[in-house]
Amino acid sequence: DFATPRAILTGHDYEITCATICAELGLVISGSKEGPCLIHSMNGDLLRTLEGPETLEGPENCLRPKLIQASREGHCVIYYENGLFCVFSVNGRLQATMETNDKIK
């Protein structure tokens, strides 16, 4: 037997750099090289776009997500290439930000 995809997720214009699955909530969250993070349902429906906050240097600083992690409580933590952590609710609301100079892997 051949494996077939459960759903095809669309919406990014550039290559995917990070992704996570929250099976408890039925969500897939992905980030692309030059764009926002997207929240999809497991069925492939695009639910939300997570836009990073605009900083003093301009919005281009939040365009490169490197790591994403979601919790079963409905929080999504995104680490951006410029050292910025953002916490979003699954409803797309930005809840907190924190900058760091450390290299996170």
N, C-alpha and C positions, 0 to 999 in steps of 0.2 A: 504494500500500500504506500501511496505517496502522501506526505503531509501537505495540507493546504492551509493557507493563512486563515485565521478566524476573521480578520478584518484588515483592510488596507487604510492606513492613516495618511491623510493628505493635509497640506496647509503650509508646509515649509517651502521656502524658495531656495534654500541652500542646504548643504549637507548637515546631517544630524551629528552633534558633538556629544550629547548626553541624553539619557532617558532613564525613566524609572517606571515601575508598575506598582500600583497600590491595589492589590487584588481585593482587599476588604471593602474598598469604596468603588471598585470597578473602573479605575482610572489609569490612563497612560499619560505621562507628562514627559515632553521632549523639548530639547533646546537645539537650535541650529546655529551654524557658524556666524551668520550675519543677521540674526533676526530674533524675534521674541520667543518665549517658551509657550507651548501650546498644551492644553489639557483636552484629551480625547476620552470618550467612553470606550469600554472594551469592544463595543460594537462598531467603532470607527467614527462616531459622531464628534465633530469639533464642538467643544463646550465653552472654552474660555481661552483668551490670550493673556499671558502674564507679561506685562511691560515693566521693565526695571525703572526705578525712579530717575528723574533727571537730576544730575549732580551739578555742581558749580562749573565743572569743566565741559558740560554738555551731555546730551543723551547718548552719544556714541560710546560712552564708557560702559554702558550696560548691555551692549549688544552681543557679547560673546560669553554665553553660559558655558561653564566647564563641568560642573557637578550638579546633580539634582537628587534630592531625596524627599520622599513623601511619607507622612505618618498616617496611621489608621484613624487618628483624630481629626484629620482634614487639614493639616498644615503641610506646606511645601517649602523646603529650604533650597535656595539656588545660590551657588557660588559662581561669581563672574570672574573672568580673566583679570580684571583690574583690581582684585582683592576685596570685592564687595560681596557680602552675604545679604540676601533678602529672604524674608519669611512672608509667604503669601497664604491666604486661606484658599480653599478649593473653589471659592466663589470669585477669586481673582482680586481680592482686596489685599493691598500691601500692608502688612502688619508691623514689620520692623526691618531695620537695616543696620549693618555694622561693617565698618571697614577694617581691614587687617593688612599688614605688610608681610605677613608670613606666606610662604609657598604652601598651598594646600594641594594634596594629591589624593 
